[in-house]
Amino acid sequence: MATETAQTVRNYLVPTIEKASDEELDKFCKTYNITKAQLPHIKTTDAGLVGLAVGQGDVIRAQRRSWQTGEKTLYYRLVVE
């Protein structure tokens, strides 16, 4: 799945952020019939990306746990400048 993980801040409010693999991204885009360009954006200067080797055009996956249900939710973002 993901190759790198940013572990700069450890807090239950900070989601786990990883670089998404190409296979994972293709599957996600096919499932929802979208293109990579249609994903929400995140800037390269975002504090959550510190320590993660990503650049413009990469896609990251953020994993959050709901405090109400305890279920994990995945969020995908396109890294932009």
N, C-alpha and C positions, 0 to 999 in steps of 0.2 A: 504494500500500500504506500505509505509515505516513507520518504527516505530520511528526512531531517525533522527535528522537533526543537522549538524554542522553549527553553526552560529557564528563562531569566527571572521570572516572577512566579512565586508559588503562593497562590491564594485561591480560595474556592470561587471567587468572583471572576478570576481571570481564566478564560477558556484555553484549552490546549490547542495550540496552533501548529500545523504541520504543512509541509509542501505536498500538494496532491499529485499523485502519479498520473501519467497520461492515460493509462487504462481506466483508472477510477473516474477521471474527468470525462472521458468518452462515454462511459456507461451512464454517468449522471446527465450529460447533455442529451443523450439519446432518450433517456427515460422521460425527461421533461420537454423534449423537442425544442431545445434552445441552442444558441451558439455560445462560445466562450466570451464573446464581446458583450453578451446580454447579462452576464453575471454582475452582481453589485461590485463596486470598486473599493479598494483599500490602497492608501498611498504607501510608497516605499518608506516614508518617514514615520509611519505609525509605530507607536511604542511597542505594540504587540509583536512586531516583526524584528525587534532587536535580537541579534544572535542567530537569526535564521537566514540562511544563504538563499535569498530570493531576489529576483530582479523584475524589472518591468516585463509584463507578459506572462509571468508565472501565475499559477492559481494556488491559493492556500485553502486549507480546510480547518475550520475552527470547530471544536467539539465542546459543547456546553451541556451541563447536567441541569435539568429543571429542578428548582428547589421545591416545586409543588408535587411533581409526580416522580421525580428521581430518574426519569428517562433521559437518555443522551440524545441530543439534537445536533445534526451536522449543518454547518454553514459554509458555503463556498464563496470566495472573493477573488476577483482578478486584481493583481498587483499592478498599479499604475504609478507614474512618476509624480 
